[in-house]
Amino acid sequence: LNTGKHPLGIPPPSEKDWPKEDEEDSFLLDPDRKRDGLPQPLEIINKLVMQVLESAIEIIEREEMLQGAQKLKVQPKKCFPTAEFQVTERANCLAVSGKYIFVGLSVGLAAFNTCDFKAVCAWDADKTEICAIHASDLGNECHALLAVDEMGLAWLFCFHKENFLLIKILNEVVDISQRSTCVEVVLSRGGDYAGILLQGNTKAWLEIYQLPKDSWLTEMEKNVGAAEELACSERRSNSSSEVGTFLLQELPVSAIQADVELDAPVLLLTVRPPRPITGTSFKGPLDALKEVDDGSMLGLGYNHLIKDSQWELQEAIFRSTYQEYLEAEGVIEEEIPRHATFHFLLPSRILMGPEMEVRPDIPVGIGVHWDGNHNFCLYLLNHSLKEKADSDLKPDVVWPCAAPIACSAVSSCSRYLALAGEDATITIWDKHLGYPLSVTAILEERFIRSIHFL
């Protein structure tokens, strides 16, 4: 209780209560010295070590977070081979048909069984290198093989009872200077038809063959005993001979061509690239209308009334207008296309005539588009002899596109057709009804190189 008798005052300073650290050189001391009593050099080392530890802890925490996020993602399943087979020669290609795997080697062909993955047969009669191979199951343990060697020859084989039988070289000629090179082969599902794309010195064309598989099956069944007897004799001869460098030399090599002769395939169609559009040969509109009514060349742009002089005038106007651009980029003359993509097509409303007897699992036509061309052309496989003899076969149906077709694909049911243009647009066609279902535009400055149905 302050009664107010004595006034309050400030006590005088006292030096005995001052801290001992408050000296004249106190500003030279480390502020953390009171907490850390280490000497000055060790304190610096301690700080550096602590910084390293903190950085390491941050890195560890970051890695743990990434590992936790990675565990939350769906991990792909790792698959390991269940079996393997080995050949000493280089394997270039393979095809699967039924229970067999056919491998194209640097020297000949080899066949392996998928049940035990053992080699069952080999063919190396001509010591040729196989670069591409297609196979199709014909039924009754018979398979059709179409192979292409390094010289561009198309070899047609029949594989039956674990034996290769060479039927024919489709593009073999006597004069080697007239030989054409096979660049692509396709076998239809079921082995009813085969197609090969050939290139000559200045031209290209497509040949479609019908394979007489019914007569092959009948003939092979008649010669099963002879084939097995020859295979046994060949096996004995190989076992008595010296062992070569080829791993499959001791296997039964097919040599039954002398006793078994199968019918050669029949050439159905020869499809050539479309001709460049030139001036009209019609004398008047009536002649052009007659061709349109007949259905000849409908859709290819040939039935027009533009004269050669009008084409020349149009080209002269174009060159004079864009002369500076043509000089900078160079003029590219129109060339005849040398590569085509083709598909075998099952029956549909577009590819069926009123009196055609067809089976739903056998192709009735082919669809072809050539590089740099806007048209997808469809050809029937039942042309008459007169039409087959024609050097310039006309398509039965033409589907024009706004841009040149870059690639195409057909669904497994053969009903849907996908066409990808060079302008990065994809059009899905319903082949059964004959009209497009959808058109999808991809991002600009994109070029579609391949397209597939899943």
C-alpha positions as a Markdown table, in Angstrom:
| # | Residue | x | y | z |
|---|---|---|---|---|
| 1 | Leu | 0.0 | 0.0 | 0.0 |
| 2 | Asn | 1.5 | 3.3 | -1.1 |
| 3 | Thr | 0.6 | 6.0 | 1.4 |
| 4 | Gly | 2.3 | 8.8 | -0.7 |
| 5 | Lys | 4.6 | 9.8 | 2.1 |
| 6 | His | 7.8 | 9.0 | 0.3 |
| 7 | Pro | 8.0 | 9.9 | -3.5 |
| 8 | Leu | 9.1 | 7.3 | -5.9 |
| 9 | Gly | 12.7 | 7.5 | -7.4 |
| 10 | Ile | 14.9 | 5.8 | -10.0 |
| 11 | Pro | 17.6 | 3.6 | -8.3 |
| 12 | Pro | 21.2 | 4.4 | -9.3 |
| 13 | Pro | 22.9 | 2.0 | -11.7 |
| 14 | Ser | 25.0 | -0.8 | -10.2 |
| 15 | Glu | 27.9 | -2.4 | -12.1 |
| 16 | Lys | 28.0 | -5.5 | -10.0 |
| 17 | Asp | 24.8 | -6.8 | -11.7 |
| 18 | Trp | 26.1 | -6.4 | -15.2 |
| 19 | Pro | 26.7 | -9.7 | -17.2 |
| 20 | Lys | 30.3 | -10.7 | -17.6 |
| 21 | Glu | 29.9 | -11.2 | -21.4 |
| 22 | Asp | 29.2 | -7.5 | -22.0 |
| 23 | Glu | 32.8 | -6.5 | -22.7 |
| 24 | Glu | 34.2 | -4.2 | -25.2 |
| 25 | Asp | 34.9 | -6.9 | -27.8 |
| 26 | Ser | 31.5 | -8.6 | -27.4 |
| 27 | Phe | 30.6 | -7.7 | -31.0 |
| 28 | Leu | 33.4 | -10.0 | -32.3 |
| 29 | Leu | 31.7 | -13.1 | -30.7 |
| 30 | Asp | 29.4 | -15.5 | -32.6 |
| 31 | Pro | 25.8 | -15.0 | -31.5 |
| 32 | Asp | 25.3 | -18.8 | -31.4 |
| 33 | Arg | 28.3 | -19.3 | -29.1 |
| 34 | Lys | 26.1 | -19.2 | -26.0 |
| 35 | Arg | 24.1 | -22.1 | -27.5 |
| 36 | Asp | 27.0 | -23.9 | -29.2 |
| 37 | Gly | 30.2 | -23.9 | -27.4 |
| 38 | Leu | 32.3 | -25.4 | -30.3 |
| 39 | Pro | 35.3 | -23.5 | -31.5 |
| 40 | Gln | 34.9 | -21.2 | -34.5 |
| 41 | Pro | 36.3 | -23.6 | -37.2 |
| 42 | Leu | 34.4 | -26.6 | -36.0 |
| 43 | Glu | 31.2 | -24.5 | -36.0 |
| 44 | Ile | 31.6 | -23.8 | -39.7 |
| 45 | Ile | 32.1 | -27.5 | -40.4 |
| 46 | Asn | 29.1 | -28.3 | -38.3 |
| 47 | Lys | 26.9 | -25.9 | -40.3 |
| 48 | Leu | 28.1 | -27.4 | -43.6 |
| 49 | Val | 27.4 | -30.9 | -42.4 |
| 50 | Met | 23.9 | -29.9 | -41.3 |
| 51 | Gln | 23.2 | -28.3 | -44.7 |
| 52 | Val | 24.3 | -31.5 | -46.4 |
| 53 | Leu | 22.0 | -33.6 | -44.1 |
| 54 | Glu | 19.0 | -31.3 | -44.8 |
| 55 | Ser | 19.5 | -31.6 | -48.5 |
| 56 | Ala | 19.8 | -35.3 | -48.3 |
| 57 | Ile | 16.6 | -35.5 | -46.3 |
| 58 | Glu | 14.8 | -33.4 | -48.9 |
| 59 | Ile | 16.0 | -35.7 | -51.7 |
| 60 | Ile | 14.9 | -38.8 | -49.8 |
| 61 | Glu | 11.4 | -37.4 | -49.1 |
| 62 | Arg | 11.1 | -36.4 | -52.7 |
| 63 | Glu | 12.0 | -39.9 | -53.9 |
| 64 | Glu | 9.6 | -41.5 | -51.5 |
| 65 | Met | 6.8 | -39.3 | -52.8 |
| 66 | Leu | 7.7 | -40.4 | -56.4 |
| 67 | Gln | 7.8 | -44.0 | -55.4 |
| 68 | Gly | 4.4 | -43.8 | -53.7 |
| 69 | Ala | 2.9 | -42.1 | -56.8 |
| 70 | Gln | 4.4 | -44.8 | -59.0 |
| 71 | Lys | 2.9 | -47.6 | -56.9 |
| 72 | Leu | -0.5 | -46.0 | -57.4 |
| 73 | Lys | -0.2 | -46.3 | -61.2 |
| 74 | Val | -1.2 | -49.5 | -63.0 |
| 75 | Gln | 1.9 | -51.5 | -63.5 |
| 76 | Pro | 2.3 | -53.3 | -66.9 |
| 77 | Lys | 2.5 | -57.0 | -66.7 |
| 78 | Lys | 5.9 | -58.4 | -67.5 |
| 79 | Cys | 5.8 | -61.3 | -69.9 |
| 80 | Phe | 8.6 | -63.8 | -70.3 |
| 81 | Pro | 9.0 | -66.3 | -73.1 |
| 82 | Thr | 7.5 | -69.7 | -72.4 |
| 83 | Ala | 9.5 | -71.5 | -75.0 |
| 84 | Glu | 12.0 | -70.7 | -77.8 |
| 85 | Phe | 13.4 | -72.2 | -80.9 |
| 86 | Gln | 16.8 | -71.3 | -82.4 |
| 87 | Val | 18.2 | -71.4 | -86.0 |
| 88 | Thr | 21.7 | -70.8 | -87.0 |
| 89 | Glu | 20.8 | -68.8 | -90.1 |
| 90 | Arg | 19.4 | -65.2 | -89.8 |
| 91 | Ala | 15.7 | -65.0 | -89.4 |
| 92 | Asn | 14.2 | -62.3 | -91.7 |
| 93 | Cys | 10.4 | -62.8 | -91.2 |
| 94 | Leu | 7.8 | -65.1 | -89.9 |
| 95 | Ala | 4.2 | -66.0 | -90.4 |
| 96 | Val | 1.7 | -68.1 | -88.3 |
| 97 | Ser | -0.9 | -70.4 | -89.8 |
| 98 | Gly | -2.7 | -73.0 | -87.7 |
| 99 | Lys | -0.3 | -74.8 | -85.4 |
| 100 | Tyr | 2.8 | -73.9 | -87.5 |
| 101 | Ile | 5.2 | -71.0 | -87.5 |
| 102 | Phe | 6.9 | -70.4 | -90.8 |
| 103 | Val | 10.2 | -68.5 | -90.7 |
| 104 | Gly | 12.0 | -66.9 | -93.6 |
| 105 | Leu | 15.7 | -67.4 | -93.3 |
| 106 | Ser | 18.8 | -66.1 | -95.1 |
| 107 | Val | 18.8 | -69.5 | -96.7 |
| 108 | Gly | 15.4 | -70.9 | -97.4 |
| 109 | Leu | 12.4 | -71.6 | -95.2 |
| 110 | Ala | 11.8 | -73.4 | -91.9 |
| 111 | Ala | 8.6 | -74.7 | -90.2 |
| 112 | Phe | 8.1 | -75.1 | -86.5 |
| 113 | Asn | 5.3 | -76.7 | -84.5 |
| 114 | Thr | 3.7 | -74.5 | -81.9 |
| 115 | Cys | 2.9 | -77.5 | -79.7 |
| 116 | Asp | 6.4 | -78.5 | -78.9 |
| 117 | Phe | 8.3 | -75.7 | -80.7 |
| 118 | Lys | 10.4 | -78.1 | -82.6 |
| 119 | Ala | 11.5 | -77.8 | -86.2 |
| 120 | Val | 9.5 | -80.1 | -88.4 |
| 121 | Cys | 10.7 | -79.2 | -92.0 |
| 122 | Ala | 13.0 | -77.0 | -94.0 |
| 123 | Trp | 13.3 | -75.9 | -97.6 |
| 124 | Asp | 16.6 | -74.6 | -99.0 |
| 125 | Ala | 16.7 | -76.1 | -102.5 |
| 126 | Asp | 17.6 | -72.9 | -104.3 |
| 127 | Lys | 19.7 | -71.3 | -101.5 |
| 128 | Thr | 17.6 | -68.2 | -101.7 |
| 129 | Glu | 17.1 | -65.6 | -99.0 |
| 130 | Ile | 13.4 | -65.1 | -98.0 |
| 131 | Cys | 12.6 | -61.4 | -97.1 |
| 132 | Ala | 8.8 | -61.6 | -96.6 |
| 133 | Ile | 6.3 | -64.3 | -96.1 |
| 134 | His | 2.5 | -64.7 | -95.8 |
| 135 | Ala | 0.6 | -67.8 | -94.9 |
| 136 | Ser | -3.0 | -68.9 | -94.9 |
| 137 | Asp | -4.7 | -72.1 | -93.5 |
| 138 | Leu | -6.5 | -74.0 | -96.3 |
| 139 | Gly | -7.9 | -76.7 | -93.9 |
| 140 | Asn | -7.1 | -80.4 | -93.6 |
| 141 | Glu | -3.5 | -79.6 | -92.4 |
| 142 | Cys | -2.7 | -77.8 | -95.6 |
| 143 | His | -1.3 | -74.3 | -95.8 |
| 144 | Ala | -0.6 | -71.8 | -98.6 |
| 145 | Leu | 2.6 | -69.8 | -98.4 |
| 146 | Leu | 3.6 | -66.8 | -100.5 |
| 147 | Ala | 7.2 | -65.6 | -100.0 |
| 148 | Val | 9.4 | -62.9 | -101.6 |
| 149 | Asp | 13.1 | -63.4 | -101.9 |
| 150 | Glu | 15.9 | -60.8 | -102.1 |
| 151 | Met | 15.7 | -60.7 | -105.9 |
| 152 | Gly | 12.0 | -59.8 | -105.8 |
| 153 | Leu | 10.6 | -63.2 | -106.9 |
| 154 | Ala | 7.3 | -64.3 | -105.6 |
| 155 | Trp | 7.4 | -68.0 | -104.5 |
| 156 | Leu | 4.1 | -69.9 | -104.0 |
| 157 | Phe | 4.3 | -73.0 | -101.7 |
| 158 | Cys | 1.9 | -75.6 | -100.4 |
| 159 | Phe | 2.7 | -77.0 | -97.0 |
| 160 | His | 1.1 | -80.4 | -96.3 |
| 161 | Lys | 2.0 | -83.2 | -93.8 |
| 162 | Glu | 5.1 | -81.3 | -92.7 |
| 163 | Asn | 6.5 | -81.0 | -96.3 |
| 164 | Phe | 7.1 | -78.0 | -98.5 |
| 165 | Leu | 6.0 | -78.2 | -102.1 |
| 166 | Leu | 6.9 | -75.5 | -104.5 |
| 167 | Ile | 4.0 | -74.8 | -106.9 |
| 168 | Lys | 5.2 | -71.8 | -109.0 |
| 169 | Ile | 7.3 | -68.7 | -109.1 |
| 170 | Leu | 4.6 | -66.2 | -110.1 |
| 171 | Asn | 6.8 | -63.6 | -111.8 |
| 172 | Glu | 9.5 | -65.8 | -113.3 |
| 173 | Val | 10.4 | -65.0 | -116.9 |
| 174 | Val | 12.9 | -66.5 | -119.3 |
| 175 | Asp | 14.5 | -63.2 | -120.3 |
| 176 | Ile | 16.0 | -61.7 | -117.1 |
| 177 | Ser | 15.9 | -58.2 | -118.6 |
| 178 | Gln | 12.1 | -58.4 | -118.7 |
| 179 | Arg | 11.9 | -59.5 | -115.0 |
| 180 | Ser | 9.6 | -57.5 | -112.8 |
| 181 | Thr | 10.2 | -57.1 | -109.0 |
| 182 | Cys | 7.6 | -58.1 | -106.5 |
| 183 | Val | 7.3 | -55.4 | -103.7 |
| 184 | Glu | 4.2 | -56.6 | -101.9 |
| 185 | Val | 2.2 | -59.9 | -101.5 |
| 186 | Val | -1.2 | -60.5 | -99.9 |
| 187 | Leu | -3.1 | -63.7 | -99.2 |
| 188 | Ser | -6.8 | -63.6 | -98.6 |
| 189 | Arg | -8.2 | -65.2 | -95.5 |
| 190 | Gly | -8.9 | -68.9 | -96.3 |
| 191 | Gly | -6.3 | -68.9 | -99.1 |
| 192 | Asp | -8.8 | -68.5 | -102.0 |
| 193 | Tyr | -6.9 | -65.6 | -103.7 |
| 194 | Ala | -3.5 | -64.1 | -103.8 |
| 195 | Gly | -2.3 | -60.7 | -104.9 |
| 196 | Ile | 1.2 | -59.5 | -105.8 |
| 197 | Leu | 2.3 | -55.9 | -106.6 |
| 198 | Leu | 4.9 | -55.8 | -109.4 |
| 199 | Gln | 7.2 | -53.1 | -110.5 |
| 200 | Gly | 9.0 | -52.9 | -113.9 |
| 201 | Asn | 11.5 | -50.4 | -115.1 |
| 202 | Thr | 9.0 | -47.6 | -115.8 |
| 203 | Lys | 5.6 | -49.0 | -114.7 |
| 204 | Ala | 3.8 | -51.0 | -111.9 |
| 205 | Trp | 0.8 | -53.2 | -111.9 |
| 206 | Leu | -1.2 | -55.5 | -109.6 |
| 207 | Glu | -1.9 | -59.2 | -110.4 |
| 208 | Ile | -4.7 | -61.1 | -108.7 |
| 209 | Tyr | -4.6 | -64.9 | -108.7 |
| 210 | Gln | -7.2 | -67.5 | -107.8 |
| 211 | Leu | -5.7 | -70.5 | -105.9 |
| 212 | Pro | -7.3 | -73.9 | -106.8 |
| 213 | Lys | -7.1 | -75.0 | -103.2 |
| 214 | Asp | -9.9 | -77.7 | -103.6 |
| 215 | Ser | -7.9 | -79.5 | -106.2 |
| 216 | Trp | -4.7 | -79.1 | -104.1 |
| 217 | Leu | -6.4 | -80.7 | -101.1 |
| 218 | Thr | -7.7 | -83.6 | -103.3 |
| 219 | Glu | -4.3 | -84.2 | -104.9 |
| 220 | Met | -2.4 | -84.0 | -101.6 |
| 221 | Glu | -4.7 | -86.5 | -100.0 |
| 222 | Lys | -4.0 | -89.0 | -102.9 |
| 223 | Asn | -0.3 | -88.6 | -102.4 |
| 224 | Val | 0.0 | -88.8 | -98.6 |
| 225 | Gly | 1.6 | -92.2 | -98.7 |
| 226 | Ala | 4.1 | -91.2 | -101.4 |
| 227 | Ala | 5.0 | -88.0 | -99.5 |
| 228 | Glu | 5.6 | -89.9 | -96.3 |
| 229 | Glu | 7.7 | -92.5 | -98.1 |
| 230 | Leu | 9.8 | -89.9 | -99.8 |
| 231 | Ala | 10.2 | -88.0 | -96.5 |
| 232 | Cys | 11.5 | -91.1 | -94.8 |
| 233 | Ser | 14.0 | -91.8 | -97.6 |
| 234 | Glu | 15.1 | -88.1 | -97.5 |
| 235 | Arg | 15.6 | -88.4 | -93.7 |
| 236 | Arg | 17.8 | -91.5 | -94.1 |
| 237 | Ser | 19.9 | -89.8 | -96.8 |
| 238 | Asn | 20.4 | -86.8 | -94.7 |
| 239 | Ser | 21.4 | -88.8 | -91.6 |
| 240 | Ser | 24.1 | -90.6 | -93.6 |
| 241 | Ser | 25.5 | -87.4 | -95.1 |
| 242 | Glu | 27.9 | -85.0 | -93.5 |
| 243 | Val | 26.5 | -82.5 | -91.0 |
| 244 | Gly | 26.5 | -79.0 | -92.6 |
| 245 | Thr | 26.3 | -75.6 | -91.0 |
| 246 | Phe | 22.5 | -75.4 | -91.4 |
| 247 | Leu | 20.8 | -76.4 | -88.2 |
| 248 | Leu | 17.9 | -78.0 | -89.9 |
| 249 | Gln | 19.8 | -80.0 | -92.4 |
| 250 | Glu | 18.9 | -83.3 | -90.8 |
| 251 | Leu | 15.2 | -82.6 | -91.1 |
| 252 | Pro | 13.1 | -84.0 | -93.9 |
| 253 | Val | 13.6 | -81.5 | -96.8 |
| 254 | Ser | 10.7 | -81.5 | -99.3 |
| 255 | Ala | 11.6 | -83.1 | -102.5 |
| 256 | Ile | 8.2 | -84.5 | -103.7 |
| 257 | Gln | 7.8 | -82.1 | -106.7 |
| 258 | Ala | 8.6 | -85.0 | -109.1 |
| 259 | Asp | 5.7 | -87.1 | -107.9 |
| 260 | Val | 3.1 | -84.5 | -106.9 |
| 261 | Glu | 2.1 | -81.8 | -109.3 |
| 262 | Leu | -0.5 | -79.3 | -108.2 |
| 263 | Asp | -2.5 | -77.1 | -110.5 |
| 264 | Ala | -1.0 | -73.7 | -111.1 |
| 265 | Pro | -2.9 | -70.6 | -109.9 |
| 266 | Val | -5.2 | -68.8 | -112.4 |
| 267 | Leu | -4.6 | -65.1 | -113.2 |
| 268 | Leu | -7.9 | -63.3 | -112.7 |
| 269 | Leu | -7.1 | -59.6 | -112.9 |
| 270 | Thr | -4.3 | -57.3 | -113.9 |
| 271 | Val | -4.9 | -53.8 | -112.4 |
| 272 | Arg | -2.9 | -50.9 | -113.6 |
| 273 | Pro | -2.6 | -47.4 | -112.2 |
| 274 | Pro | -5.1 | -44.8 | -113.5 |
| 275 | Arg | -4.0 | -42.8 | -116.5 |
| 276 | Pro | -3.4 | -39.1 | -116.2 |
| 277 | Ile | -6.4 | -37.0 | -117.2 |
| 278 | Thr | -5.9 | -35.6 | -120.7 |
| 279 | Gly | -8.1 | -33.8 | -123.2 |
| 280 | Thr | -11.4 | -35.3 | -124.3 |
| 281 | Ser | -11.8 | -37.5 | -127.3 |
| 282 | Phe | -15.5 | -37.0 | -127.5 |
| 283 | Lys | -16.9 | -35.0 | -130.4 |
| 284 | Gly | -19.9 | -33.8 | -128.4 |
| 285 | Pro | -21.8 | -34.1 | -125.2 |
| 286 | Leu | -23.9 | -36.9 | -126.5 |
| 287 | Asp | -20.9 | -39.2 | -126.8 |
| 288 | Ala | -19.9 | -38.5 | -123.2 |
| 289 | Leu | -23.5 | -39.1 | -122.0 |
| 290 | Lys | -23.4 | -42.5 | -123.7 |
| 291 | Glu | -20.3 | -43.5 | -121.8 |
| 292 | Val | -21.9 | -42.3 | -118.5 |
| 293 | Asp | -25.0 | -44.3 | -119.1 |
| 294 | Asp | -22.9 | -47.4 | -119.8 |
| 295 | Gly | -21.1 | -46.9 | -116.5 |
| 296 | Ser | -17.7 | -47.0 | -118.2 |
| 297 | Met | -15.0 | -45.0 | -116.3 |
| 298 | Leu | -17.5 | -43.4 | -114.0 |
| 299 | Gly | -15.8 | -41.6 | -111.2 |
| 300 | Leu | -12.3 | -41.5 | -112.5 |
| 301 | Gly | -12.7 | -38.1 | -114.2 |
| 302 | Tyr | -12.3 | -39.4 | -117.8 |
| 303 | Asn | -15.8 | -38.5 | -119.0 |
| 304 | His | -15.3 | -34.8 | -119.5 |
| 305 | Leu | -15.6 | -32.3 | -122.4 |
| 306 | Ile | -12.4 | -30.4 | -121.7 |
| 307 | Lys | -10.2 | -30.1 | -124.8 |
| 308 | Asp | -6.4 | -30.3 | -124.9 |
| 309 | Ser | -6.2 | -26.6 | -125.8 |
| 310 | Gln | -8.2 | -25.7 | -122.7 |
| 311 | Trp | -5.9 | -27.7 | -120.5 |
| 312 | Glu | -2.9 | -25.9 | -122.1 |
| 313 | Leu | -4.5 | -22.5 | -121.6 |
| 314 | Gln | -5.3 | -23.3 | -117.9 |
| 315 | Glu | -1.7 | -24.4 | -117.3 |
| 316 | Ala | -0.3 | -21.3 | -119.0 |
| 317 | Ile | -2.5 | -19.1 | -116.8 |
| 318 | Phe | -1.4 | -20.9 | -113.7 |
| 319 | Arg | 2.3 | -20.7 | -114.6 |
| 320 | Ser | 2.1 | -17.0 | -115.3 |
| 321 | Thr | 0.3 | -16.3 | -112.1 |
| 322 | Tyr | 2.5 | -18.3 | -109.8 |
| 323 | Gln | 5.8 | -18.1 | -111.7 |
| 324 | Glu | 7.9 | -16.9 | -108.8 |
| 325 | Tyr | 6.7 | -19.8 | -106.6 |
| 326 | Leu | 7.3 | -22.3 | -109.3 |
| 327 | Glu | 10.9 | -21.0 | -109.9 |
| 328 | Ala | 11.6 | -21.2 | -106.2 |
| 329 | Glu | 10.2 | -24.7 | -105.5 |
| 330 | Gly | 10.7 | -26.3 | -108.9 |
| 331 | Val | 8.0 | -27.8 | -111.1 |
| 332 | Ile | 7.0 | -31.3 | -110.2 |
| 333 | Glu | 5.6 | -33.2 | -113.2 |
| 334 | Glu | 2.8 | -35.7 | -112.7 |
| 335 | Glu | 4.2 | -39.2 | -112.6 |
| 336 | Ile | 2.5 | -42.6 | -112.9 |
| 337 | Pro | 2.2 | -44.1 | -109.4 |
| 338 | Arg | 4.4 | -47.1 | -108.7 |
| 339 | His | 3.0 | -48.4 | -105.4 |
| 340 | Ala | -0.5 | -49.4 | -104.4 |
| 341 | Thr | -2.3 | -50.7 | -101.3 |
| 342 | Phe | -5.0 | -53.3 | -101.8 |
| 343 | His | -7.4 | -55.4 | -99.7 |
| 344 | Phe | -9.6 | -58.4 | -100.4 |
| 345 | Leu | -13.2 | -57.6 | -99.6 |
| 346 | Leu | -16.0 | -59.9 | -98.5 |
| 347 | Pro | -19.5 | -59.7 | -100.1 |
| 348 | Ser | -21.6 | -56.6 | -99.6 |
| 349 | Arg | -24.3 | -54.7 | -101.4 |
| 350 | Ile | -21.7 | -52.6 | -103.3 |
| 351 | Leu | -19.8 | -55.7 | -104.5 |
| 352 | Met | -22.7 | -58.0 | -105.4 |
| 353 | Gly | -24.5 | -58.3 | -108.6 |
| 354 | Pro | -28.1 | -59.4 | -109.0 |
| 355 | Glu | -27.2 | -62.9 | -110.2 |
| 356 | Met | -24.0 | -63.5 | -108.2 |
| 357 | Glu | -23.8 | -66.6 | -106.0 |
| 358 | Val | -21.4 | -65.9 | -103.2 |
| 359 | Arg | -20.3 | -67.3 | -99.9 |
| 360 | Pro | -20.0 | -64.9 | -96.9 |
| 361 | Asp | -16.5 | -66.1 | -96.1 |
| 362 | Ile | -14.9 | -65.9 | -99.6 |
| 363 | Pro | -13.8 | -62.5 | -101.1 |
| 364 | Val | -15.7 | -61.2 | -104.1 |
| 365 | Gly | -13.7 | -58.1 | -104.8 |
| 366 | Ile | -10.6 | -56.1 | -104.1 |
| 367 | Gly | -10.1 | -52.4 | -103.1 |
| 368 | Val | -7.1 | -50.6 | -104.4 |
| 369 | His | -5.7 | -47.1 | -104.0 |
| 370 | Trp | -2.5 | -45.9 | -105.7 |
| 371 | Asp | 0.0 | -43.4 | -104.1 |
| 372 | Gly | -0.9 | -39.8 | -104.8 |
| 373 | Asn | -4.4 | -40.7 | -106.1 |
| 374 | His | -7.7 | -39.4 | -104.8 |
| 375 | Asn | -9.8 | -42.5 | -105.8 |
| 376 | Phe | -10.4 | -45.8 | -104.0 |
| 377 | Cys | -11.3 | -48.3 | -106.7 |
| 378 | Leu | -13.2 | -51.5 | -106.2 |
| 379 | Tyr | -13.0 | -54.4 | -108.6 |
| 380 | Leu | -15.1 | -57.5 | -108.8 |
| 381 | Leu | -13.3 | -60.9 | -109.0 |
| 382 | Asn | -15.8 | -62.5 | -111.4 |
| 383 | His | -14.9 | -60.6 | -114.6 |
| 384 | Ser | -15.5 | -62.3 | -117.9 |
| 385 | Leu | -12.7 | -63.4 | -120.2 |
| 386 | Lys | -13.2 | -60.4 | -122.5 |
| 387 | Glu | -12.8 | -58.0 | -119.6 |
| 388 | Lys | -9.7 | -60.0 | -118.3 |
| 389 | Ala | -8.0 | -59.6 | -121.6 |
| 390 | Asp | -8.5 | -55.8 | -121.5 |
| 391 | Ser | -5.2 | -54.1 | -120.8 |
| 392 | Asp | -6.8 | -51.3 | -119.0 |
| 393 | Leu | -9.3 | -52.8 | -116.6 |
| 394 | Lys | -12.0 | -50.4 | -115.4 |
| 395 | Pro | -13.1 | -50.3 | -111.7 |
| 396 | Asp | -16.6 | -51.4 | -110.9 |
| 397 | Val | -17.0 | -48.8 | -108.1 |
| 398 | Val | -15.0 | -45.6 | -107.5 |
| 399 | Trp | -15.1 | -43.7 | -104.2 |
| 400 | Pro | -13.4 | -40.3 | -104.7 |
| 401 | Cys | -11.8 | -38.5 | -101.8 |
| 402 | Ala | -11.0 | -34.8 | -101.3 |
| 403 | Ala | -7.3 | -35.4 | -100.8 |
| 404 | Pro | -4.9 | -38.1 | -102.0 |
| 405 | Ile | -5.2 | -41.3 | -100.0 |
| 406 | Ala | -2.2 | -41.9 | -97.7 |
| 407 | Cys | -3.2 | -45.3 | -96.2 |
| 408 | Ser | -6.2 | -47.5 | -95.6 |
| 409 | Ala | -7.5 | -50.3 | -93.4 |
| 410 | Val | -10.3 | -52.8 | -93.5 |
| 411 | Ser | -12.0 | -54.2 | -90.4 |
| 412 | Ser | -11.9 | -57.9 | -89.6 |
| 413 | Cys | -15.5 | -58.3 | -90.6 |
| 414 | Ser | -14.7 | -56.5 | -93.9 |
| 415 | Arg | -17.7 | -54.2 | -93.5 |
| 416 | Tyr | -15.9 | -51.0 | -92.5 |
| 417 | Leu | -13.2 | -49.3 | -94.5 |
| 418 | Ala | -11.0 | -46.5 | -93.1 |
| 419 | Leu | -9.3 | -44.1 | -95.5 |
| 420 | Ala | -6.7 | -41.6 | -94.3 |
| 421 | Gly | -5.9 | -38.7 | -96.6 |
| 422 | Glu | -2.8 | -36.6 | -97.0 |
| 423 | Asp | -4.7 | -33.7 | -95.4 |
| 424 | Ala | -4.8 | -35.6 | -92.1 |
| 425 | Thr | -8.5 | -36.6 | -92.3 |
| 426 | Ile | -9.8 | -40.1 | -91.6 |
| 427 | Thr | -13.1 | -41.2 | -93.3 |
| 428 | Ile | -14.9 | -44.4 | -92.1 |
| 429 | Trp | -17.0 | -46.0 | -94.8 |
| 430 | Asp | -19.7 | -48.6 | -94.4 |
| 431 | Lys | -18.9 | -50.9 | -97.3 |
| 432 | His | -22.1 | -52.8 | -96.9 |
| 433 | Leu | -24.3 | -49.6 | -97.4 |
| 434 | Gly | -21.8 | -47.6 | -99.5 |
| 435 | Tyr | -21.7 | -44.3 | -97.6 |
| 436 | Pro | -19.3 | -42.6 | -95.1 |
| 437 | Leu | -20.1 | -43.0 | -91.4 |
| 438 | Ser | -17.8 | -40.3 | -90.0 |
| 439 | Val | -15.0 | -37.9 | -90.9 |
| 440 | Thr | -12.4 | -37.0 | -88.4 |
| 441 | Ala | -9.8 | -34.3 | -88.8 |
| 442 | Ile | -6.4 | -34.7 | -87.1 |
| 443 | Leu | -4.3 | -31.8 | -85.9 |
| 444 | Glu | -2.7 | -29.7 | -88.6 |
| 445 | Glu | 0.7 | -30.4 | -90.1 |
| 446 | Arg | 0.3 | -34.1 | -89.4 |
| 447 | Phe | 0.8 | -36.9 | -91.9 |
| 448 | Ile | -0.9 | -40.3 | -91.2 |
| 449 | Arg | 1.4 | -43.2 | -92.2 |
| 450 | Ser | -0.6 | -46.1 | -90.9 |
| 451 | Ile | -4.1 | -46.9 | -89.7 |
| 452 | His | -5.6 | -50.0 | -88.1 |
| 453 | Phe | -8.9 | -51.3 | -86.6 |
| 454 | Leu | -8.7 | -52.6 | -83.0 |
